[in-house]
Amino acid sequence: MSRQQIIKSKNGADLQYDKMKLEQYKIDEEDAINYLNTTLDVFLTEPLHQALRDGVLLCNLVNKIQPGTVKQIGYKDLSFVKMDNISRFLQGAKKLGLNNAQLFETIDLFEAKDMTAVVHTILSLSRLSEKQQEEPSQELQTPEPHLLTDSKVEIEQTDELPETQTSETEENDLDKVIIHLISMKK
């Protein structure tokens, strides 16, 4: 064996680690494909990289989670259009709540440089959308107009606010707090 071959060879622990990483990637990739199939009602038959490379499915995914997030999706078979779609997906994912650490780089998908990062972004979106579905809507609901007028009538009918009664001890305590605050200010 030459010296270069010895340097490039891995020991048993490194090989085991690589094997475990590959197994975990296969599990994660399967989960991501299942999520895409279920959410988008598709059936991916081609390898994940090929199915996602143009960015169209990913843009559709973001729009499925939050309609209108990606306003324009390009369908031309041009590299810059595909990369633009991927960038739009990433921007949409960020708007939905993913942070930079959860996002892959455009080149990671387009040139298949880091498909693990791509899969992890999809799985992060999956967890985010599940979380949003579990939590009740926090939106404020506007009361119906007739309820607003009824409330207004009640306010108009009540001319005086009820008097609050405070004891002499409470007033003394309040005076002490005010004096203390004034002395701290000086």
HUFENPE-V455461 format. One line per field, one symbol per residue. ss: DSSP state (2 for helix, 1 for strand, 0 for the rest). burial: I if it has 16 or more other C-alpha atoms within 10 Angstrom, else O. A space follows every 50 residues. Layout:
BEGIN
ss: ???
burial: ???
END
This chain:
BEGIN
ss: 00222222000222222222222222222222222222220000000222 22000222222222200000000000002222222222222222220002 22000222220000222222222222222222220000000000222222 222222200000000002222222222222222220
burial: OOOOOOOOOOOOOOOOOOOOOOOOIOOIIOIIIIIIOOOOOOOOOOOIIO OIIIIIIIIIIIIOIOOOIIOOIIOOOOOOIIIIIIIIIIIIIOOIOIOO OIIIOIOIIIOIOOIIIIIIIIIIIIOIIOOOOOOOOOOOOOOOOOOOOO OOOOOOOOOOOOOOOOOOOOOOOOOOOOOOOOOOOO
END
